[in-house]
Amino acid sequence: MRTSLNYAAAAVAAAIAILSTSIFTVDQRQYAIIFQLGEIREVIERPGLYFKWPLIQNVRYFDRRILTLDAAEPERFITSEKKNVLVDSFVKWKIVDPRLYYISVDGDEARAQTRLSQTVNAGLREEFGKRTVHDVVSGERDNIMEQMRQKADLDARKIGVQIIDVRVKRVDLPVEVSDSVYRRMEAERKRVANELRSEGAAEAEKIRADADRQREVIVAEAYREAQKVKGDGDARATAIYAQAFNQDPEFYAFYRSLDAYRGSFRGRSDILVLEPDSDFFRYMRSMDRGDRPAGR
């Protein structure tokens, strides 16, 4: 009885061991290839639970997610202007044909990346050689990237891989070229700045000249208006004086003489040299004789 139980337990253990080596699962992020005696037996692309023959069959898994190939160091390319540029790029790719991928690169991701890197670098070298630095930096970068993706994808399909995208992260000039470029850019910026300053100075002189002209015109018009007002005032004053003079000429003459005396003898040190019988002293002489102006 005990021997029978031992045999049964051994049989169950053997069955479990065989079953465990026969069952495998495929994740949704993976492809699986079943090999039988080293040859491809089946390619599994859907996730789930699968069976294989133990001992004579084995399974290899391949990543079906989008992978990134990022260059460790920037590559040096030459533009159509014969200028060296350092290009830092990356590639997005994924496996689309596991069977062809295994046959082409033995399922080795490192070998696949080496192949893709060579293809992309060759394409970039060709595209950069057709264009200037300005074109590859800003003018036609998107166009270059799309053309590179299409060319690289054609070659990648031969190893069961699809190129999703090719992008240039940055384009730099080598150190030995950057200094001369920066000096030339600095000189160009200084030239533009000097031109702008000259234009500004000329515009400022023009504005100042126009302001001076307007000031002269305003001052001249104000002076003309002032002279006109002054003339009108003098005319009115003269008319008033004339009207007053016509009313009493003798008193007007006497009043004007008093103003003349007041203005002439304002200070004690003032000296006036005149003939004793000068008409200037006419009213003084009249006062000495006790005469009075007519009408008063």
Number of C-alpha atoms within 10 A of each C-alpha: 6 7 8 9 10 11 12 12 12 12 12 12 12 12 12 12 12 14 15 12 16 16 13 16 12 16 16 13 14 18 23 23 20 20 18 17 11 10 11 16 13 13 16 16 19 13 14 11 10 11 14 17 15 15 11 10 18 20 15 13 16 18 16 19 14 13 16 15 17 15 13 9 10 16 15 17 20 19 20 13 12 12 15 18 22 17 22 18 21 17 21 16 22 17 26 18 18 23 20 17 22 19 12 15 16 13 19 12 16 11 13 21 18 12 15 22 18 12 18 23 18 14 19 22 16 15 19 22 18 13 19 17 21 11 15 24 15 10 13 13 15 15 12 20 19 14 15 23 21 16 15 26 21 14 17 22 16 13 24 20 21 22 24 16 17 25 18 17 10 12 19 16 16 13 11 9 13 13 12 11 13 11 11 12 12 12 12 12 12 12 12 12 12 12 12 12 12 12 12 12 12 12 12 12 12 12 12 12 12 12 12 12 12 12 12 12 12 12 12 12 12 12 12 12 12 12 12 12 12 12 12 12 12 12 12 12 12 12 12 12 13 13 12 13 14 11 11 12 15 15 16 16 14 15 12 12 17 14 11 12 14 11 10 12 12 9 9 6 7 8 9 7 5 10 8 10 9 8 11 14 15 13 17 15 14 12 12 8 9 8 11 10 12 10 8 6
